[in-house]
Amino acid sequence: MAELTADIFRDFFAGSWSGKITRNGEFQRKIIFNWPKAFGKYSSLGTEEGTLVPPNRGALDNTKQIAISGWRCDVRRWGHLWHNEFGGYGEIQWTSQAEINGISVIYGFGHECKQEYDDPTDHILKCELFDQDNFKYTVRSFRKGLLEIAFSRIRTSAELNELLGKQDAKAINLDELLGL
């Protein structure tokens, strides 16, 4: 098994992605996933298309969330951690990588709790990187069954960061808005 490194997360996933979600083989919805190049000015996870969020924060699904993502060198894992407006949270840890029939596959686990009083749901995760512009994310859990998201790249990291720079130039500074 190949050693998992942070480079795959920093380099491969940067950009904008269009995803189609299916649950147990049934189409659910489409999503847009933006991930600016890691550790740049706009390094946030999962910002919604067409919006600008402060660095190191993101929005996933249809809730207001704070998301943190990064490399844990002590355990050699890439992790995501988020908290939402309903008191829920989630965590994903990507633990290993393999090359299977010429396709890079990343494995991990996670758990989430959608609302403050819910019981956590544990997940087994797999991400197949087919080529530079396509990957499939698979989440399997006893409670929720099989969730698959097939992603296609719609914007490179350079294009996304340029778009965010244009939005940033037009954005009103909160201090200016409050007259501080």
Secondary structure, DSSP 4 states (H G I P E B T S, - for coil): -BPP-THIIIIIS-EEEEEEEEETTEEEEEEEEEEPPTTSTT--SSBPTT----TT----TTS-EEEEEEEETTTTEEEEEEEETTEEEEEEEEEEEEEETTEEEEEEEEEEEEETTSPPEEEEEEEEEEETTEEEEEEEETTTEEEEEEEEEEEEHHHHHHHHHHHHHHSPPHHHHHT-
